[in-house]
Amino acid sequence: KRGDMAKHLKDLGISIEGLILDSPVSNVTKFIHHKNNNVAYPFILATEYLFNREVDGYLKYMRLGSLLKKTDYPSIILQNIGDEVTPTDQLLTELYEVSSVQLELFDGVEHGGMILHPSYKIKYLNNVKTFLQD
């Protein structure tokens, strides 16, 4: 729903019809804190401040609960339950606000890479194929 981004994509000839998200960062602020939990808190706040400046003040909106509510695109998220890089509990907290997203959980610990995992490849591809056909 950001006019500036929509115009930019249109100018590039890009049309979006749906979103396939593999192990997404569900909340950038929480991600910054999670990845820097051994750093002094003032440095984490400084990192947030500088990053927020780089993204023109959009940091508080850089979470799936906010972003996916503002789109009309069908969406599917593929996630490993034990993913430490993008924790599933943070994802579930964000998706609580968005009921229209299809969530497919895999019983693994890797970040991404489900499509390369021999046990998950077929399930992963079938989920994406079904999503694209709908």
Secondary structure, 3 states (H helix, E strand, C coil): CCHHHHHHHHHCCCCCCCEEEECCCCEHHHHHHHHCCCCCHHHHHHHHHHHHHHCCCCHHHCEHHHHHHHCCCCEEEEEECCCCCCCHHHHHHHHCCCCCCEEEEECCCCCCCHHHCCCCHHHHHHHHHHHHHC
